[in-house]
């Protein structure tokens, strides 16, 4: 089947209605949903599957997908065309025509320049860790609705959970790889062998990332210590996790002692909407064994390691004070066929709500929905992000 292409259908009036190219995000009956190709380096996820596009079209909306947006996740342009979507030849045209922009990763400079006050952009942002991104999105005037701060009725973070699970599992795979001597590590096999003790893994944080990392490391046969500040959480994990995972209350002296023995350290700290605290300082690296590996999964939030700086899948590690640092900011992007499906399983119901209700009514569904709005009309709408950047324009949170 030959894909429907917007360059061949310039008026975008092919089904029921004659739509203007832009509208206020306050909503009317039909939404134009745009799905750009992700341009972050080594990022092959896509924010909407053909199945999701089909459902939106059946709901009466129009869906624009940038050409080749889904290829890395196993979806062709023809798959989207069969679902009723239009294939946009460029991001410029897609941004010009769309109202609701559905993304995976935070917009980069080229995308920010195309964002307008008429846009609602729904995706991961992690503003508190990136001032330049925050300033750029504020200047665009667009409404930025963040996956990572949307809350369910029970207070959980449903759009962060699936990627946290994948990142937690990948953190052990990455750590095991870079512990290999040819990769710059100390040469320790995490699972050991009969007659040789297994490697030691320290996990900082007992949330979704930490739990999944502990399961993977334990499955390899490693000696695992998982730290968290919540004794209630640790009590529950001690019952759920394998016996080679021991739990420990997270406090500075305990972390320092564990760092002396760890072959692999996984940073799995989450403070929703805020920058991650530095639990590992530069001076702590001197306590660690040369060739040990740190995988900081919370690098999207600035990292829980003082010496952390973002890396990519193409160049994932660097060595600081003899310690291998793995700081990839889009770890789930390494497995897009898995992570796209896991992500869209969680995000699509909210995409459908946004398209059906418009932003104002979507936010009115409850405080968990409203918590997702981080910026709009040139002002910060999140108290957590405003705390990180108090000098940037923000709404009056006291009202």
C-alpha positions as CSV (number, residue, x, y, z in Angstrom):
1,X,0.0,0.0,0.0
2,X,1.2,3.5,-0.8
3,X,1.3,5.8,2.2
4,X,-1.0,8.8,2.3
5,X,1.5,11.7,2.1
6,X,0.8,15.2,3.2
7,X,2.8,16.7,0.4
8,X,0.2,15.2,-1.9
9,X,-2.7,16.3,0.2
10,X,-1.9,19.9,1.2
11,X,-5.3,20.9,2.5
12,X,-5.6,18.2,5.0
13,X,-9.4,18.1,4.5
14,X,-9.7,14.5,3.4
15,X,-12.4,12.9,5.6
16,X,-15.1,14.9,7.2
17,X,-14.0,18.4,8.1
18,X,-12.1,21.3,6.7
19,X,-9.6,22.1,9.5
20,X,-7.5,25.2,9.9
21,X,-3.8,24.4,10.3
22,X,-3.7,25.8,13.9
23,X,-6.3,26.2,16.7
24,X,-6.2,27.1,20.3
25,X,-5.4,24.2,22.6
26,X,-8.7,24.9,24.5
27,X,-10.1,22.2,22.2
28,X,-13.0,21.6,19.9
29,X,-14.4,18.3,18.5
30,X,-11.5,17.1,16.3
31,X,-7.8,17.2,17.2
32,X,-4.8,17.0,14.9
33,X,-2.3,14.7,16.5
34,X,1.3,14.9,15.3
35,X,3.9,12.2,15.9
36,X,7.4,13.4,15.0
37,X,10.4,11.2,14.4
38,X,12.6,11.3,17.5
39,X,15.9,13.1,16.7
40,X,17.8,12.5,19.9
41,X,20.9,10.5,19.1
42,X,20.3,6.7,19.0
43,X,16.7,7.2,19.9
44,X,14.5,4.8,17.8
45,X,11.3,4.8,20.0
46,X,8.1,6.3,18.6
47,X,5.3,7.8,20.7
48,X,2.3,6.2,18.9
49,X,1.9,2.8,17.4
50,X,-0.2,2.2,14.2
51,X,-2.8,0.6,16.5
52,X,-3.0,3.8,18.5
53,X,-3.2,5.8,15.3
54,X,-6.1,3.7,14.1
55,X,-8.0,4.2,17.4
56,X,-7.6,8.0,17.2
57,X,-8.8,8.0,13.6
58,X,-11.8,6.0,14.6
59,X,-12.4,8.5,17.3
60,X,-12.7,11.2,14.6
61,X,-9.2,12.8,14.9
62,X,-6.6,13.3,12.3
63,X,-3.1,11.8,12.9
64,X,0.1,12.9,11.2
65,X,3.2,10.8,11.5
66,X,6.6,12.0,10.3
67,X,8.1,9.7,7.7
68,X,10.1,6.9,9.1
69,X,9.1,7.8,12.7
70,X,8.4,4.2,13.6
71,X,11.0,2.3,11.6
72,X,13.3,1.7,14.5
73,X,10.4,0.2,16.5
74,X,9.3,-2.1,13.7
75,X,6.6,0.1,12.1
76,X,6.6,1.3,8.5
77,X,5.0,4.3,7.0
78,X,2.6,2.0,5.2
79,X,1.6,0.5,8.6
80,X,0.5,4.0,9.7
81,X,-1.2,4.7,6.4
82,X,-3.2,1.5,6.7
83,X,-4.3,2.8,10.1
84,X,-5.6,6.0,8.6
85,X,-2.7,8.3,9.5
86,X,-1.1,10.8,7.1
87,X,2.6,10.6,6.5
88,X,4.3,14.0,6.8
89,X,7.5,14.4,4.8
90,X,9.1,16.7,7.4
91,X,9.0,17.8,11.0
92,X,8.4,21.3,9.9
93,X,5.2,20.4,8.2
94,X,4.1,18.2,11.0
95,X,4.6,20.9,13.6
96,X,2.9,23.5,11.4
97,X,-0.2,21.4,11.0
98,X,-0.5,19.6,14.4
99,X,-2.1,20.7,17.7
100,X,-1.2,17.9,20.0
101,X,2.4,16.8,19.6
102,X,3.1,13.3,21.1
103,X,6.8,12.6,21.7
104,X,9.0,10.2,23.6
105,X,12.1,12.3,24.6
106,X,12.4,15.9,25.5
107,X,12.4,18.3,22.5
108,X,15.8,19.3,21.2
109,X,16.7,22.8,19.9
110,X,15.5,22.1,16.4
111,X,12.1,21.0,17.7
112,X,11.8,23.8,20.3
113,X,12.1,26.3,17.5
114,X,9.0,24.8,15.9
115,X,6.9,24.8,19.0
116,X,4.1,27.4,19.2
117,X,1.7,28.6,21.9
118,X,-1.0,26.7,20.0
119,X,0.8,23.4,20.7
120,X,0.3,20.9,23.5
121,X,3.4,18.7,23.7
122,X,3.1,15.4,25.5
123,X,6.3,13.5,26.3
124,X,9.2,13.2,28.7
125,X,10.8,16.5,29.7
126,X,12.7,16.2,33.1
127,X,12.9,20.0,33.2
128,X,14.4,20.3,36.7
129,X,17.7,18.9,35.3
130,X,18.0,21.1,32.3
131,X,17.7,24.9,32.5
132,X,18.3,25.4,28.7
133,X,15.5,23.1,27.8
134,X,13.2,24.8,30.4
135,X,13.9,28.2,29.1
136,X,13.5,27.2,25.5
137,X,10.1,25.6,26.1
138,X,8.9,28.6,28.1
139,X,9.9,30.9,25.3
140,X,7.9,28.8,22.8
141,X,4.7,29.4,24.8
142,X,3.6,25.8,24.2
143,X,1.8,23.7,26.9
144,X,4.3,21.0,28.0
145,X,2.6,18.0,29.6
146,X,5.1,15.7,31.1
147,X,4.8,11.9,31.2
148,X,7.1,11.8,34.3
149,X,4.9,13.9,36.6
150,X,1.4,12.6,35.7
151,X,0.0,10.7,38.6
152,X,-2.6,8.0,38.9
153,X,-5.3,8.1,41.5
154,X,-3.2,6.0,43.9
155,X,-0.3,8.5,43.6
156,X,1.9,6.3,41.4
157,X,3.6,7.5,38.2
158,X,2.1,5.3,35.5
159,X,4.0,6.8,32.6
160,X,7.4,6.6,34.2
161,X,6.9,3.0,35.5
162,X,7.4,1.0,32.2
163,X,10.5,2.8,31.2
164,X,11.9,2.6,34.7
165,X,11.4,-1.1,34.6
166,X,13.3,-1.4,31.3
167,X,16.0,0.9,32.4
168,X,16.5,-1.0,35.7
169,X,16.9,-4.3,33.8
170,X,19.2,-2.7,31.2
171,X,21.4,-1.2,34.0
172,X,22.6,-4.6,35.0
173,X,23.2,-5.7,31.4
174,X,25.2,-2.5,30.8
175,X,27.1,-2.9,34.1
176,X,28.0,-6.5,33.4
177,X,29.3,-5.6,30.0
178,X,31.5,-2.7,31.1
179,X,32.9,-4.7,34.0
180,X,34.6,-6.8,31.3
181,X,38.3,-6.0,31.1
182,X,38.3,-5.2,27.3
183,X,35.6,-2.6,28.0
184,X,37.7,-0.9,30.7
185,X,36.2,-2.6,33.7
186,X,37.9,-4.6,36.5
187,X,37.2,-8.0,34.8
188,X,34.6,-9.3,37.3
189,X,31.9,-11.7,36.3
190,X,28.8,-10.7,38.3
191,X,27.6,-14.3,38.7
192,X,30.9,-15.8,39.6
193,X,31.5,-19.5,39.0
194,X,31.8,-22.5,41.4
195,X,34.8,-21.9,43.7
196,X,34.9,-18.1,42.9
197,X,32.7,-15.6,44.7
198,X,30.2,-13.6,42.6
199,X,30.5,-9.9,42.0
200,X,28.9,-7.3,44.4
201,X,26.2,-5.0,43.2
202,X,25.0,-1.9,45.2
203,X,21.7,-0.4,44.2
204,X,20.7,3.0,45.5
205,X,16.9,3.3,45.5
206,X,14.2,0.7,46.0
207,X,11.6,2.0,43.5
208,X,10.8,0.5,40.1
209,X,14.3,0.9,38.7
210,X,16.0,-0.5,41.8
211,X,13.6,-3.4,42.1
212,X,14.0,-4.4,38.5
213,X,17.8,-4.0,38.7
214,X,17.9,-6.2,41.9
215,X,15.9,-8.9,40.2
216,X,18.2,-8.9,37.2
217,X,21.4,-8.9,39.2
218,X,20.1,-11.6,41.5
219,X,19.1,-13.7,38.5
220,X,22.7,-13.5,37.3
221,X,23.8,-14.8,40.7
222,X,25.4,-11.6,42.0
223,X,25.7,-10.6,45.7
224,X,23.2,-7.6,45.8
225,X,22.7,-4.9,48.4
226,X,19.7,-2.6,47.8
227,X,19.5,0.7,49.8
228,X,16.4,2.8,50.4
229,X,15.3,5.4,52.9
230,X,12.0,3.7,53.6
231,X,12.1,0.9,56.1
232,X,8.6,-0.1,55.1
233,X,9.6,-0.4,51.5
234,X,12.7,-2.4,52.4
235,X,10.6,-4.8,54.5
236,X,8.3,-5.5,51.6
237,X,11.3,-5.9,49.2
238,X,13.0,-8.3,51.5
239,X,10.0,-10.6,51.2
240,X,9.6,-10.2,47.4
241,X,13.2,-10.3,46.2
242,X,15.5,-13.4,46.0
243,X,17.6,-14.4,49.0
244,X,20.8,-13.1,47.4
245,X,19.4,-9.5,47.7
246,X,20.0,-7.9,51.1
247,X,18.4,-4.6,52.1
248,X,20.0,-1.7,53.9
249,X,18.7,1.6,55.1
250,X,20.2,4.3,53.0
251,X,22.4,6.7,55.0
252,X,25.8,8.2,54.2
253,X,28.0,6.0,56.3
254,X,26.3,2.8,55.1
255,X,26.6,3.9,51.5
256,X,30.3,4.7,52.0
257,X,30.9,1.3,53.5
258,X,29.2,-0.5,50.6
259,X,31.0,1.5,48.0
260,X,34.3,0.0,49.2
261,X,33.2,-3.5,48.2
262,X,30.9,-2.9,45.2
263,X,31.9,-3.9,41.7
264,X,28.8,-2.4,40.2
265,X,26.8,0.6,41.6
266,X,23.4,1.4,40.1
267,X,21.8,4.8,40.8
268,X,18.1,4.4,41.0
269,X,17.0,7.4,43.0
270,X,13.7,9.1,42.1
271,X,12.4,12.5,43.4
272,X,9.4,13.1,41.1
273,X,9.7,16.3,39.1
274,X,12.9,17.3,40.9
275,X,16.7,17.0,40.3
276,X,18.2,13.9,41.8
277,X,20.2,14.4,45.0
278,X,24.0,13.6,44.9
279,X,24.4,10.4,47.0
280,X,27.8,9.7,45.6
281,X,30.3,12.5,45.8
282,X,33.6,12.8,43.9
283,X,35.5,11.9,47.0
284,X,33.6,8.7,47.3
285,X,35.1,7.4,44.0
286,X,38.4,7.0,45.9
287,X,36.8,4.5,48.2
288,X,35.9,2.3,45.2
289,X,37.9,-0.5,43.6
290,X,39.6,0.6,40.3
291,X,37.6,-0.6,37.3
292,X,34.3,-0.6,39.2
293,X,31.3,0.6,37.2
294,X,28.6,3.1,38.1
295,X,25.4,3.1,36.0
296,X,23.4,6.2,36.9
297,X,19.8,5.6,35.7
298,X,18.6,8.9,37.1
299,X,20.9,10.9,34.8
300,X,17.8,12.2,33.1
301,X,17.1,14.0,36.4
302,X,20.7,15.3,36.7
303,X,22.2,12.1,38.2
304,X,22.8,10.9,41.8
305,X,26.5,10.9,41.2
306,X,28.4,14.2,41.5
307,X,30.7,13.3,38.6
308,X,27.9,12.3,36.3
309,X,27.5,13.9,32.8
310,X,25.2,12.7,30.1
311,X,26.4,10.2,27.5
312,X,24.8,8.4,24.5
313,X,24.5,4.9,23.3
314,X,27.2,5.7,20.7
315,X,29.7,6.7,23.4
316,X,28.2,5.4,26.6
317,X,31.1,5.6,29.1
318,X,33.9,7.6,30.5
319,X,36.4,7.0,33.3
320,X,36.7,9.4,36.2
321,X,39.2,8.7,39.0
322,X,39.5,5.1,37.8
323,X,35.8,4.4,37.9
324,X,33.8,3.6,34.7
325,X,30.8,5.9,34.4
326,X,27.8,4.8,32.3
327,X,25.5,7.8,32.0
328,X,23.2,7.2,28.9
329,X,20.2,9.4,29.1
330,X,17.8,7.3,27.1
331,X,18.6,3.7,28.1
332,X,15.3,2.2,27.0
333,X,16.1,3.6,23.5
334,X,18.5,0.7,23.1
335,X,15.5,-1.8,22.9
336,X,12.9,0.2,21.0
337,X,10.8,-2.7,19.8
338,X,10.2,-3.6,23.5
339,X,10.2,-0.1,25.0
340,X,7.9,1.5,22.4
341,X,5.2,-1.1,23.1
342,X,5.7,-0.9,26.9
343,X,5.6,2.9,26.8
344,X,2.6,3.3,24.5
345,X,0.6,0.7,26.5
346,X,0.8,3.2,29.3
347,X,0.6,6.5,27.5
348,X,-2.0,5.8,24.9
349,X,-5.1,6.1,27.2
350,X,-3.9,9.5,28.2
351,X,-3.2,10.5,24.6
352,X,-6.7,9.5,23.7
353,X,-8.1,11.5,26.7
354,X,-6.1,14.6,25.6
355,X,-7.3,14.3,22.1
356,X,-10.9,13.8,23.2
357,X,-11.1,16.4,25.9
358,X,-8.5,19.1,25.1
359,X,-6.0,20.3,27.6
360,X,-8.3,22.3,29.9
361,X,-10.8,19.4,30.5
362,X,-7.9,16.9,30.6
363,X,-6.3,18.8,33.5
364,X,-9.7,19.1,35.2
365,X,-9.9,15.4,35.5
366,X,-8.1,15.5,38.8
367,X,-4.9,16.6,40.5
368,X,-2.9,13.7,39.1
369,X,-3.7,14.9,35.5
370,X,-3.0,18.5,36.5
371,X,0.4,17.5,37.9
372,X,1.5,16.6,34.4
373,X,1.4,20.2,33.2
374,X,4.9,21.6,33.7
375,X,4.8,24.7,31.5
376,X,2.3,26.7,29.5
377,X,1.9,30.2,28.1
378,X,5.5,31.1,29.0
379,X,5.2,30.3,32.7
380,X,6.2,27.3,34.8
381,X,3.1,25.4,36.1
382,X,5.1,22.9,38.3
383,X,6.1,23.9,41.8
384,X,9.0,21.4,41.7
385,X,10.4,22.9,38.5
386,X,10.0,26.4,39.8
387,X,11.9,25.4,42.9
388,X,14.8,24.3,40.7
389,X,14.6,27.6,38.7
390,X,13.0,30.2,41.0
391,X,14.0,33.1,38.7
392,X,12.0,31.8,35.7
393,X,8.4,33.0,35.2
394,X,5.9,30.8,37.0
395,X,2.3,30.9,38.2
396,X,1.5,31.9,41.8
397,X,1.5,28.5,43.6
398,X,0.1,30.1,46.8
399,X,-3.3,30.7,45.1
